[in-house]
């Protein structure tokens, strides 16, 4: 049963935080999209940090190719990085490759130190229930901006929703400083849309993705990293619901 | 006039945040004590990160020697690292040396990138008025725990009080993500006493220092780093009030 809940403001901070489980949050939009793809029945997803690697892996394994450069899918991509698009895409029974630099780096950074999950507001309750039932300590990791060098309000806000879900699932768990701050912060879901990065996403005409990423529990998926390599992380769902 | 207010969750984050001014916050207890010493009329203070260096500098220059190891002043020290003690100590017209590892490292990290100040709840309004009047951009830097590797709630909370004071002094200034979060956070002064580090300080029998560090505007001092070297930072007050 979960005894301790921490939150890392930046990926580098998590390296100083030993934990049985890490929940990586890149809510605008990688981990929201990942939670959504598995809710839609995707069987396996490779997050790839380099564009050519993403293309290569998709072609070699017959996977759907997803991702964006500057807000648009590059040539040859099947879909973008939009959770709204992912929710409608025919992904059931398919494998996928998602091109995301920041998300991939954060997912791989902690591999080998503990179990690593992809978390968002979208799958907060389902992921929290699984983690609270299987690990004694969990650290929520904000992926951040600028390749993880800068704090991002949206990841902290979604991380706070996850901390709340973990606390509800494990009411006796102790909270570290940043997790306590997140629990103390009002209007977490609204903060996702008030972040600097949300303004950029909105400027790309993708406001609907911000609304989607701010909604709790649209997915019952528990996406876990099962393997990592140079520039990629392979993710499978521990438990999924097709809902 | 100040146009932008940012907050760095950890010292390392501030290295990615170009700014004309940096306000280092190590509220339990180094920067609270520094603000208090200058309010009492201290003429110059050297923050030293190593114990023997602190002893050497104090002896060589006839300075008062202050600091603690495990909550007590080491042999030969005149005072501890307590702001309550500093408020009553006869420091007017004297120079001092303060032994503080975390505080010294954070003060020196950003030297050369911009003006560096020591900030706390204790001198929030005075420091904010000076910074808002002299610089176009300011970044509040949380010194953190574990040699700056870990987020500390108390420095974020005091940093939030400083962000509020800066916003009042420069109402048109834009807020970065973390500064916006700090402005959004209720009950900032109370959070200082709810941090993990406050529990340690309280365990040393120093609860009165936490109460002191949580009080706004007990000092009108604006302590600025005027020189840095290997393991030390020399600080002088830009404007002081003997009050």
Interface residues (C-beta under 8 A of the other chain):
Chain A: X8 X9 X10 X12 X13 X16 X17 X145 X146 X149 X150 X151 X152 X153 X156 X176 X177 X178 X180 X181 X184 X185 X186 X187 X191 X194 X195 X196 X197
Chain B: X8 X9 X10 X12 X13 X16 X17 X145 X146 X149 X150 X151 X152 X153 X156 X176 X177 X178 X180 X181 X184 X185 X186 X187 X191 X194 X195 X196 X197
